[in-house]
Amino acid sequence: MTQPLHDYSIGDWCWFIRQATPCRVVERQDVWGEVAYRVWLPAKNTVVRARAQDLGDLAAVRPAVEQILHTAASAKLLDALEDNLLLAPIQSSVVPLPHQLYALNRAMSRDRIRYLLADEVGLGKTIEAGLILRELKLRGMVRRVLVVAPKGLIRQWQAEMRLHFGEHLRFIEATELAAFRAWRAEGTQNDDNLWTMHDQVIVSLDSVKPIDGRRGWSQEQLNSYNRERFEDLVSAGWDLVIIDESHRMGGSTDQVARYKLGAALAEAAPYLLLLSATPHQGKTDQFLRLMQLLDREAFVDEGSIHRDRVQPFVIRTEKRSAINADGQPLFKPRSTRLQAVAWQARHTAQKQLYDAVTDYVRHGYNQAMAAKQRHIGFLMILMQRLVTSSTAAIRATLERRQALLDAPQPQANLFDNVDLDEWAELDGQSQLDVALQASNWEQEKAEVEMLLDLARETERQGTDAKAEALLELIYKLQQEENDPELKVLVFTEFVPTQAMLAEFLESRGFSFVLLNGGMDLEARTRAQQAFSRDVRVLISTDAGGEGLNLQFCHVIVNFDMPWNPMRLEQRIGRVDRIGQPHVVRAINFVLEDTVEHRVREVLEQKLEIIAQEFGVDKAADVMDSVEVEPLFDELFVNGLQDPESIDKECDAVINQVREKVAASRADTDLLTDDHPLEAVESQKWRDHPAQYWLERAVTTGLPTRGGAAEQSGHTWRLVWADGSESFPVCFDARTTEQNPEMEWITLEDPRARALIGDLPRCVAGQPLPVVQVTGLPDTVQGTWSLWSVSLAASNSSANFTRRRFLPVFVTDDGRSFVPTAKRIWDLLLTEEVRLTADPDSEHAAALFEQSLTAAKGQGERLFSELLEEHRTWLAEERERARYAFESRFQAIGRIGLPAVREHRRKRLETEHQARMADLAEAEACTPELNAVLILRIGSAGGAAA
């Protein structure tokens, strides 16, 4: 039966049937027998055309329970997000530690999410960055993410993002760019920017920095190289850029390639995270450039580098204040000892080889320095480290060197493309691979042949002294710890030593796995998993160990010793990590009666004194922020040249370290932010009900929007409004962990976000549903309503909008009860709700006005808070603008040409005045108070009638 059409006049409220929302007539046309309307939809703040048959009377509206539940749950989620609800700890598999939650909370507390994450070494800055990344994605604020990291940390980033957050970072290598260029040349693709093909990308820092020139290259080749690796990357439309080890971006000037890369990416992305445990390093100019990546206006010159200005951009926790979820100190003590391996009579040949190589190195280094051949000097240093690593290592290297010397064509000097900073970042094996290409000098070929013969004879005569000592140590540790299956992590710098140890242990019945820089992520993962299960020994090179988390092992043997103590600390850090339940035992091997033994012995004593002086837990902690690689190279070389001067040389180096540490400690005061950490925070977020609010909002919202939601046990089958289907679906992290095959619905899903944001609007005269809520006493009767309180200052480019939700409950005798209003809202999210009578149309208008009056009174405080937030934001923006203007005005004053100086000052003043006018316009705020849900609790009618 066809319903008669209603006739509406301008200003009438009615019901828009197709969109199930109230609307108000703003225009009516009656032409050629047809009536057409233009109506305003308050829920969407838009005016649309409507036919007469699209409209119906408000009194005929019959809301469903699903609509009530969807509105209550959606508003709860939106309100919590405005109140800085953290979604990432709820909707990820990681349980953040208190300091990591602090970092996430700080980061999300401001609109400008551009921060330096500067926690001390070992506190999990990667996890913090992952939490912020997830939070931004869950809130729908980012889609495209770029991570820039040193090459050695790429695998760690990929593994941690995948394991803890389910985030996959696509590693794009330089070789892929060349292949893509060839593919593009075929003309089959319109999009010629490789970087736009993946939404989440990770790249190595030095593979994408721009270059100014390269020997033998034309300008066209340079332009092509920079366009593909640098310009296309910057212009690929990233929402969030994360730069690990970001202190490397500071550079010696703003023209350094790494800084150019950082500056371009910082300007191209709205959200930026810089990660560095050592951001200052005693160089204010470099630190200034680093902070300028975050905000150029706040850091105009070195005068702006002071505590008050820096701290709002820095998030830092120190190890001494870090706690676990139980409130206990996060890190356990550590046992470290130097074990000298004695030469036995059977090791005479090995001792002779050591002495011969040491003489070779001593003379070769002197020759190289006299000839100013820095690359030969580096090779000599490596030769000395090789002979103390193993006979196999020095023999394999001498064979490679001999082959290069016998080659008919001279080798290219790879040092031309490696600067000192990059050299220091390479592990020992990588340094060796580069240094072996160094040009030779006269007489070297004969010396290499002599040493190679001696090394081969040494290997024929018997086993390595340190390998024998390792076997004895493992048996001894098994007895001490009463654990025949004790796991031991063995580190070496060089792959040949690793291969020797593998053969040695295998012949003695030990199960082992290997890790080195030549293995891909899958092979590394398999090795780590095998070690975690039944394999007893893991033998790793420094490159292989990067990014490992081996808390299930607490014994580490450093089979050879890097000269820089910080490299040793990085090795021990693989097991001395967050979550390590045991005291870590680190045993450092060194050959007895050698220069290395004497230097290491004296050095560790003196470093321990500095550690006590500065009040840190470990000697290596004193060097967290010191560039010390050249200091220790020089110390060991001087010890080789003159063993009698070792004590004196150690004192000189220690004095330099002490000065650098003292300066560094002063510099870190810029970053220090003493903040309390609460242990209970970790569990609070894990048990937060937000995921259940999301479940109720989605499953009740779909049926009223053309979709469907069907529950089966702990899973759902969802049919979305566009007809797509999801099954099986769950909404909480724990179910996902136990059932990885399920689709996990979070707010990151745009379909879910659209549902949450689609809230209705209630108007005067709209019938009120009469409901009964389980858990609410029958004596509670009245009108419950939910109101959107918002502030908008959007009449300028400085857009600022905030919204919160206010529950209101008014009894039938006109009294308001705030606690009852909040209680009813909570029960609507968890309990059964049912309609008990026809909607109340007769008293709807009066009850609406009564609730509106109560909402105005109770919502004033909430609006005042929003207004205060807005004023704080305006004050910060004005201060930033003022500071930038004054600093730039003074800088222009140093320009020598009066005409240029005057022109630039006028332009600066014009820009400043326009910006201040824009901020002044933003002072004009518009408050809004709108009802999104009104219910009668208990019965229809009431005193308002």
GUBASE-324714 format. One record per residue (C-alpha): x, y, z. Coordinates in pm, whole numbers, padded with zeros to 5 digits, always signed. Layout:
# GUBASE-324714
XYZ/...
# end
This chain:
# GUBASE-324714
+00000+00000+00000/+00146+00337-00108/+00190+00588+00172/+00065+00942+00104/+00338+01199+00047/+00379+01469+00312/+00409+01835+00233/+00687+02029+00411/+00762+02397+00438/+01095+02578+00473/+01227+02530+00827/+01043+02202+00891/+01232+01909+01041/+01166+01575+00876/+01328+01236+00818/+01551+01164+00517/+01453+00803+00450/+01741+00699+00218/+02011+00811+00463/+01815+00739+00785/+01884+01080+00936/+01687+01391+01032/+01702+01685+00794/+01568+02039+00768/+01404+02189+00464/+01592+02496+00336/+01422+02531-00004/+01096+02406-00157/+00999+02412-00526/+00661+02320-00674/+00699+02311-01053/+00478+02137-01312/+00306+01928-01050/+00622+01799-00889/+00751+01902-00545/+01128+01903-00489/+01327+02006-00184/+01676+02107-00082/+01744+01981+00270/+02025+02026+00520/+02165+01709+00680/+02303+01818+01018/+02491+01489+01079/+02703+01558+00769/+02661+01938+00758/+02569+01930+00392/+02276+02037+00172/+02136+01786-00077/+01840+01760-00316/+01546+01541-00214/+01227+01424-00376/+00901+01431-00184/+00905+01052-00155/+01250+01069+00013/+01108+01250+00315/+00893+01132+00604/+00768+01260+00936/+00997+01247+01238/+00715+01094+01439/+00727+00783+01219/+01093+00706+01305/+01145+00369+01476/+01514+00334+01574/+01657-00016+01618/+01860-00138+01916/+02160-00181+01681/+02157+00191+01604/+02163+00275+01975/+02450+00038+02047/+02652+00154+01746/+02620+00519+01844/+02713+00457+02208/+03021+00247+02118/+03140+00471+01834/+03115+00785+02044/+03303+00612+02327/+03591+00529+02093/+03600+00876+01938/+03591+01039+02281/+03873+00818+02409/+04085+00902+02104/+04036+01274+02168/+04138+01205+02529/+04462+01047+02399/+04359+00683+02413/+04660+00480+02299/+04553+00217+02048/+04892+00066+01966/+04944-00110+02303/+04594-00256+02270/+04613-00355+01905/+04963-00506+01876/+05129-00817+02015/+05391-00630+02216/+05334-00539+02582/+05520-00207+02612/+05743-00134+02909/+05671+00177+03118/+05933+00392+02945/+05807+00284+02601/+05452+00377+02698/+05583+00712+02819/+05741+00769+02477/+05419+00682+02294/+05209+00900+02524/+05445+01196+02481/+05454+01156+02106/+05075+01147+02070/+05010+01434+02309/+05085+01699+02045/+04958+01775+01697/+05313+01813+01561/+05447+01457+01574/+05812+01534+01500/+06038+01400+01772/+06387+01284+01858/+06367+00947+02038/+06687+00958+02243/+06663+00678+02499/+06997+00540+02611/+07139+00235+02434/+06943-00087+02483/+06604+00058+02585/+06420-00034+02266/+06385+00279+02053/+06284+00056+01760/+05985-00067+01962/+05894+00292+02052/+05904+00393+01686/+05692+00088+01600/+05434+00183+01861/+05409+00536+01723/+05388+00403+01367/+05105+00167+01466/+04925+00442+01660/+04932+00675+01360/+04811+00401+01128/+04534+00291+01363/+04412+00649+01384/+04413+00675+01004/+04680+00947+01011/+04943+00772+00799/+04951+00520+00517/+05293+00558+00354/+05594+00495+00576/+05967+00522+00501/+06239+00393+00736/+06600+00501+00674/+06857+00298+00869/+07224+00196+00850/+07264-00112+00632/+07352-00336+00926/+07022-00261+01102/+06787-00328+00809/+06721-00690+00908/+06658-00596+01271/+06399-00339+01168/+06221-00581+00937/+06219-00858+01198/+06097-00643+01489/+05825-00466+01290/+05698-00800+01158/+05720-00986+01489/+05579-00725+01726/+05344-00521+01507/+05263-00729+01200/+05410-00449+00988/+05603-00548+00675/+05878-00314+00555/+05987-00366+00194/+06366-00342+00164/+06457-00175-00165/+06819-00222-00262/+07028-00025-00508/+07040-00324-00745/+06661-00313-00774/+06679+00043-00899/+06900-00059-01190/+06664-00344-01279/+06365-00113-01254/+06534+00137-01483/+06573-00131-01751/+06211-00242-01705/+06089+00116-01731/+06288+00167-02051/+06062-00086-02222/+05783+00168-02192/+05535-00068-02030/+05469+00141-01721/+05335+00493-01680/+05456+00535-01323/+05833+00573-01335/+05889+00615-00959/+05980+00284-00795/+05929+00429-00448/+05554+00471-00503/+05503+00098-00565/+05520+00006-00195/+05354+00182+00097/+05605+00071+00363/+05970+00084+00261/+06305+00057+00436/+06630+00171+00277/+06991+00184+00387/+07114+00532+00468/+07406+00550+00228/+07231+00387-00067/+06999+00685-00127/+07206+00992-00037/+07281+01227-00328/+07630+01247-00479/+07804+01550-00632/+08045+01356-00850/+08206+01022-00924/+08521+00949-01117/+08451+00876-01483/+08083+00972-01467/+07915+01223-01696/+07674+01484-01567/+07389+01285-01724/+07489+00974-01527/+07505+01177-01206/+07164+01330-01271/+07010+00989-01340/+07166+00840-01026/+07042+01122-00803/+06697+01128-00960/+06633+00758-00902/+06787+00722-00558/+06729+01064-00403/+06483+01287-00586/+06225+01015-00659/+06251+00892-00299/+06187+01239-00157/+05893+01305-00388/+05719+00971-00326/+05463+01117-00083/+05560+00970+00255/+05333+01036+00553/+05585+00924+00816/+05964+00913+00790/+06172+00734+01055/+06551+00782+01055/+06753+00546+01276/+07101+00643+01403/+06996+00993+01299/+07304+01162+01449/+07476+01050+01129/+07256+01301+00945/+07412+01602+01122/+07718+01616+00898/+08008+01856+00920/+07815+02112+00710/+07469+02141+00562/+07621+02039+00226/+07715+01689+00337/+07522+01425+00141/+07364+01261+00445/+07235+01593+00573/+07093+01681+00231/+06902+01353+00239/+06770+01415+00590/+06670+01775+00518/+06482+01681+00200/+06290+01397+00367/+06213+01613+00672/+06051+01876+00451/+05861+01619+00247/+05687+01434+00533/+05443+01575+00793/+05547+01323+01062/+05912+01259+01148/+06089+01041+01405/+06465+01066+01457/+06625+00787+01661/+06962+00823+01833/+07103+00736+02173/+07389+00979+02107/+07240+01278+01924/+07474+01551+02047/+07824+01400+02047/+07979+01724+02166/+07920+01909+01840/+07661+02183+01876/+07659+02268+01504/+07576+01909+01408/+07313+01885+01681/+07158+02210+01554/+07127+02065+01205/+06968+01753+01353/+06709+01958+01543/+06642+02168+01234/+06514+01854+01066/+06237+01855+01328/+06156+02226+01320/+06354+02492+01133/+06162+02774+01293/+06235+02660+01648/+06608+02609+01579/+06733+02895+01367/+07089+02917+01501/+07315+02773+01773/+07170+03021+02022/+06844+02827+02009/+07015+02511+02141/+06920+02532+02507/+06726+02305+02738/+06388+02482+02735/+06372+02488+02356/+06512+02139+02295/+06312+01937+02548/+05966+01963+02383/+06112+01779+02083/+06309+01510+02271/+06184+01191+02439/+06454+01029+02652/+06476+00773+02932/+06802+00676+03100/+06890+00317+03191/+06918+00396+03560/+06549+00497+03577/+06405+00227+03349/+06183-00031+03520/+05991-00342+03416/+05618-00408+03451/+05674-00514+03814/+05851-00190+03901/+06193-00355+03929/+06513-00222+03760/+06507-00324+03396/+06865-00440+03366/+07045-00700+03575/+07414-00676+03671/+07675-00825+03437/+07984-01040+03495/+08270-00964+03254/+08622-01102+03270/+08932-01104+03055/+09068-01457+03002/+09431-01476+02889/+09499-01789+02680/+09847-01922+02751/+10081-02045+02478/+10165-02413+02529/+10470-02591+02387/+10252-02733+02110/+10164-02380+02003/+10523-02274+01924/+10450-02236+01553/+10144-02022+01624/+10351-01797+01852/+10616-01763+01580/+10347-01674+01328/+10209-01407+01564/+10558-01254+01608/+10627-01259+01234/+10296-01092+01144/+10346-00835+01419/+10687-00742+01270/+10530-00727+00924/+10254-00501+01051/+10494-00278+01245/+10717-00212+00943/+10430-00198+00695/+10241+00055+00901/+10549+00276+00934/+10607+00262+00558/+10242+00340+00486/+10237+00641+00716/+10565+00773+00574/+10421+00741+00224/+10085+00887+00336/+09907+00572+00221/+09620+00567+00468/+09462+00262+00307/+09776+00052+00358/+09779+00162+00723/+09425+00034+00765/+09523-00297+00604/+09810-00335+00849/+09578-00278+01144/+09347-00548+01012/+09637-00792+00964/+09723-00756+01332/+09363-00820+01436/+09351-01123+01205/+09654-01295+01356/+09507-01259+01704/+09177-01396+01577/+09303-01727+01437/+09565-01888+01215/+09286-01969+00970/+09191-01600+00945/+09541-01474+00871/+09610-01764+00631/+09292-01705+00429/+09362-01332+00414/+09723-01379+00303/+09599-01610+00026/+09357-01344-00096/+09625-01077-00074/+09872-01292-00268/+09616-01350-00544/+09562-00976-00577/+09936-00906-00586/+09980-01168-00860/+09699-01022-01070/+09822-00874-01400/+09602-00564-01369/+09627-00328-01068/+09317-00327-00850/+09097-00020-00813/+09141+00155-00480/+08800+00123-00314/+08901+00375-00051/+08819+00651-00298/+08450+00584-00228/+08474+00529+00149/+08506+00818+00393/+08630+00786+00750/+08280+00786+00899/+08165+00505+00673/+08486+00308+00741/+08432+00323+01117/+08078+00190+01075/+08189-00125+00887/+08243-00449+01077/+08588-00610+01070/+08514-00852+00784/+08374-00571+00567/+08675-00350+00643/+08899-00637+00538/+08715-00690+00210/+08776-00325+00121/+09131-00293+00255/+09259-00600+00070/+09217-00402-00253/+09474-00146-00137/+09768-00074-00367/+10084-00263-00274/+10435-00134-00215/+10778-00275-00301/+10888-00598-00129/+10535-00675-00003/+10492-00975-00234/+10792-01157-00088/+10680-01086+00269/+10328-01214+00200/+10465-01535+00051/+10688-01590+00354/+10405-01531+00602/+10167-01750+00403/+10411-02041+00412/+10445-01996+00788/+10064-01981+00838/+10010-02300+00636/+10280-02480+00832/+10120-02363+01160/+09781-02506+01057/+09945-02838+00967/+10108-02865+01309/+09793-02854+01523/+09488-02678+01657/+09442-02314+01751/+09534-02223+02112/+09216-02026+02167/+08999-02297+02010/+09131-02543+02266/+09067-02291+02543/+08709-02244+02419/+08642-02617+02447/+08778-02627+02802/+08574-02320+02897/+08246-02469+02769/+08297-02787+02973/+08386-02580+03281/+08080-02354+03246/+07853-02656+03208/+07981-02786+03542/+07959-02447+03717/+07598-02394+03608/+07503-02763+03633/+07363-02747+03281/+07499-02991+03019/+07282-02818+02755/+07413-02469+02839/+07387-02233+02543/+07696-02033+02447/+07719-01744+02202/+08065-01714+02041/+08164-01397+01855/+08446-01343+01607/+08527-01060+01369/+08618-01276+01070/+08445-01542+00860/+08754-01773+00829/+08776-01791+01209/+08407-01876+01218/+08460-02160+00969/+08756-02294+01170/+08554-02297+01492/+08263-02472+01320/+08490-02751+01199/+08661-02773+01539/+08336-02799+01740/+08169-03036+01494/+08462-03280+01523/+08404-03284+01899/+08034-03353+01886/+07891-03007+01952/+07573-02889+01782/+07614-02539+01641/+07474-02284+01396/+07647-01999+01212/+07547-01638+01154/+07732-01393+00931/+07665-01091+00712/+07625-01300+00397/+07303-01467+00516/+06957-01339+00422/+06678-01270+00670/+06518-01614+00636/+06848-01797+00695/+06924-01578+00995/+06579-01645+01137/+06622-02021+01097/+06961-02010+01271/+06826-01804+01560/+06528-02038+01601/+06754-02345+01600/+06973-02188+01868/+06666-02111+02078/+06557-02476+02066/+06822-02752+02082/+07144-02614+01933/+07407-02545+02201/+07651-02304+02031/+07591-02006+01801/+07904-01877+01623/+07846-01529+01486/+08043-01255+01317/+07975-00893+01408/+07770-00841+01091/+07574-01160+01159/+07497-01051+01513/+07345-00716+01424/+06984-00699+01531/+06981-01026+01728/+06772-01066+02042/+06909-01364+02233/+06774-01321+02585/+06742-01700+02619/+07124-01721+02628/+07333-01558+02900/+07689-01677+02826/+07893-01500+02558/+08253-01571+02458/+08437-01307+02258/+08679-01533+02074/+08864-01232+01939/+08855-00874+02065/+08773-00570+01854/+09008-00287+01943/+08720-00048+02008/+08548-00143+02339/+08215-00015+02205/+08210-00292+01945/+08258-00538+02228/+07964-00380+02410/+07745-00420+02101/+07823-00793+02099/+07740-00842+02466/+07425-00638+02409/+07285-00926+02202/+07220-01117+02527/+07227-00836+02785/+06889-00710+02673/+06548-00623+02807/+06393-00947+02932/+06721-01126+03019/+06638-01329+03335/+06999-01422+03426/+07320-01243+03510/+07507-01220+03181/+07852-01383+03179/+08090-01239+02921/+08435-01400+02879/+08681-01213+02660/+08968-01417+02510/+09310-01265+02453/+09641-01436+02377/+09880-01420+02672/+10211-01237+02646/+10101-01024+02350/+10075-00651+02296/+09695-00687+02277/+09688-00859+02616/+09886-00584+02785/+09689-00300+02620/+09353-00461+02701/+09451-00530+03061/+09559-00172+03131/+09275-00023+02929/+08997-00211+03110/+09133-00114+03451/+09132+00253+03355/+08791+00239+03185/+08646+00090+03502/+08781+00388+03698/+08601+00626+03459/+08282+00421+03494/+08294+00464+03871/+08379+00831+03834/+08073+00898+03618/+07844+00662+03808/+07750+00421+03532/+07699+00046+03554/+07938-00074+03284/+08268+00055+03152/+08130+00062+02798/+07850+00296+02905/+08104+00577+02937/+08147+00571+02561/+07783+00576+02458/+07835+00921+02314/+08202+00933+02222/+08359+00890+01879/+08651+00674+01989/+08739+00439+01702/+09054+00631+01591/+09171+00667+01953/+09186+00292+02008/+09339+00214+01669/+09617+00458+01751/+09658+00313+02101/+09713-00044+01981/+09941+00062+01694/+10156+00266+01933/+10168-00036+02163/+10298-00246+01873/+10564+00014+01792/+10680+00057+02150/+10550-00198+02402/+10723-00016+02686/+10500+00289+02635/+10168+00109+02677/+10088+00253+03021/+10172+00603+02906/+09971+00568+02583/+09673+00426+02774/+09681+00724+03010/+09677+00963+02714/+09381+00789+02553/+09191+00761+02882/+09239+01134+02944/+09087+01207+02603/+08800+00968+02674/+08741+01130+03014/+08725+01477+02854/+08487+01358+02585/+08265+01178+02836/+08252+01483+03064/+08155+01704+02772/+07904+01446+02654/+07742+01422+02996/+07702+01799+02998/+07554+01787+02651/+07297+01523+02749/+07163+01762+03013/+06999+01930+02715/+06802+01611+02661/+06733+01503+03016/+06370+01502+03119/+06317+01353+03463/+05980+01183+03444/+05820+00924+03671/+05754+00580+03526/+05454+00379+03645/+05475+00000+03633/+05095-00044+03632/+05066+00143+03302/+05190-00158+03105/+04909-00390+03214/+04644-00116+03210/+04675-00071+02837/+04693-00439+02763/+04356-00492+02936/+04188-00181+02797/+03832-00242+02664/+03872-00031+02348/+03891-00337+02122/+03553-00452+02259/+03406-00107+02194/+03528-00142+01837/+03370-00487+01809/+03033-00357+01926/+03049-00048+01705/+03127-00248+01390/+02896-00546+01446/+02598-00328+01537/+02667-00063+01275/+02678-00292+00973/+02317-00428+00983/+02170-00076+00968/+02395+00025+00674/+02328-00253+00427/+02578-00501+00571/+02559-00789+00814/+02744-00933+01116/+02709-01294+01226/+02889-01432+01533/+03019-01788+01569/+03200-01851+01897/+03485-01599+01922/+03476-01515+01553/+03256-01311+01320/+03148-01319+00959/+03114-00962+00836/+02947-00835+00521/+03048-00474+00460/+02829-00206+00306/+03015-00238-00026/+02929-00610-00043/+03277-00740+00044/+03296-01018+00303/+03544-01091+00585/+03563-01433+00753/+03681-01544+01001/+03721-01214+01184/+03824-01120+01537/+03881-00790+01715/+04134-00857+01993/+04510-00916+01999/+04507-01230+02213/+04271-01418+01980/+04487-01314+01684/+04804-01444+01850/+04640-01782+01906/+04473-01789+01559/+04702-01613+01308/+04480-01726+01018/+04202-01491+01132/+04155-01142+00993/+04214-00894+01275/+03990-00587+01245/+04139-00269+01394/+04075+00100+01346/+04343+00088+01077/+04077-00068+00851/+03918+00221+00655/+03581+00039+00652/+03582+00024+01033/+03691+00388+01061/+03409+00495+00829/+03156+00314+01047/+03289+00472+01367/+03279+00820+01219/+02923+00787+01091/+02730+00922+01391/+02365+01034+01376/+02218+01368+01484/+01910+01398+01704/+01679+01697+01677/+01385+01832+01874/+01066+01638+01809/+01239+01316+01706/+01071+01023+01890/+01270+00890+02186/+01330+00512+02211/+01218+00366+02545/+01478+00114+02664/+01567-00113+02951/+01934-00178+03024/+02051-00489+03209/+02233-00398+03529/+02045-00071+03577/+01800-00064+03872/+01431-00024+03785/+01422+00283+04008/+01639+00474+03759/+01395+00652+03528/+01447+00958+03315/+01601+01083+02992/+01958+00988+02898/+02131+01171+02616/+02476+01186+02457/+02606+01519+02327/+02890+01617+02097/+03075+01921+02237/+03308+02068+01974/+03522+02370+01903/+03617+02474+01551/+03854+02746+01435/+03863+02663+01068/+03824+03002+00904/+04200+03018+00848/+04481+02796+00725/+04558+02726+01091/+04279+02468+01120/+04205+02352+01474/+03911+02131+01564/+03844+01937+01885/+03545+01727+01993/+03447+01546+02311/+03130+01362+02412/+02914+01437+02715/+02660+01193+02866/+02363+01361+03042/+02092+01205+03258/+01786+01399+03374/+01528+01236+03604/+01159+01279+03556/+01153+01543+03828/+01415+01753+03645/+01732+01667+03844/+02063+01590+03668/+02302+01316+03784/+02647+01306+03624/+02763+00970+03773/+02442+00802+03660/+02487+00942+03310/+02837+00792+03287/+02718+00463+03434/+02441+00426+03176/+02691+00492+02895/+02920+00217+03028/+02631-00028+03054/+02522+00044+02696/+02869-00079+02590/+02861-00407+02783/+02506-00511+02875/+02187-00617+02699/+01966-00334+02575/+01604-00386+02466/+01317-00168+02357/+01024-00187+02602/+00759+00035+02439/+00682+00240+02133/+00901+00550+02097/+00787+00851+02295/+00670+01106+02038/+00433+01306+02254/+00696+01437+02496/+00994+01424+02259/+01029+01799+02199/+00997+01894+02567/+01239+01623+02682/+01487+01733+02416/+01481+02091+02546/+01516+01970+02904/+01821+01760+02812/+01966+02046+02607/+01945+02278+02908/+02128+02023+03123/+02389+01966+02853/+02460+02339+02826/+02523+02356+03199/+02738+02045+03222/+02918+02093+02892/+03055+02438+02974/+03352+02294+03163/+03429+02055+02879/+03419+02337+02624/+03644+02546+02847/+03903+02267+02838/+03884+02256+02459/+03918+02633+02449/+04224+02620+02675/+04383+02360+02446/+04318+02589+02153/+04467+02892+02328/+04775+02692+02429/+04821+02586+02068/+04783+02947+01951/+05040+03067+02205/+05289+02803+02092/+05240+02892+01728/+05281+03265+01798/+05599+03203+01997/+05742+02990+01716/+05658+03257+01462/+05805+03537+01678/+06128+03349+01748/+06179+03257+01383/+06112+03617+01272/+06357+03773+01518/+06634+03524+01443/+06598+03561+01067/+06573+03939+01093/+06907+03944+01276/+07064+03708+01023/+06954+03933+00735/+07121+04221+00917/+07457+04057+00853/+07416+04086+00476/+07665+04341+00343/+07464+04485+00051/+07211+04743+00185/+06965+04700-00104/+06957+04321-00068/+06931+04351+00309/+06636+04591+00288/+06455+04380+00026/+06481+04062+00230/+06372+04232+00550/+06060+04371+00382/+05974+04030+00242/+06029+03870+00585/+05807+04131+00754/+05530+04075+00498/+05540+03698+00553/+05543+03743+00931/+05249+03984+00930/+05045+03744+00713/+05114+03458+00949/+05026+03655+01262/+04704+03773+01097/+04621+03411+01019/+04672+03316+01384/+04464+03613+01498/+04181+03492+01276/+04209+03149+01436/+04119+03305+01773/+03757+03319+01660/+03619+02986+01784/+03279+02840+01712/+03129+02619+01985/+02884+02350+01886/+02657+02133+02099/+02468+01856+01921/+02280+01551+02043/+02381+01219+01887/+02159+00993+02099/+01856+01046+02329/+01682+00764+02516/+01399+00726+02763/+01513+00502+03049/+01236+00305+03222/+00914+00445+03069/+00771+00704+02832/+00656+01044+02945/+00798+01235+03240/+00771+01561+03426/+00868+01755+03117/+00535+01664+02968/
# end
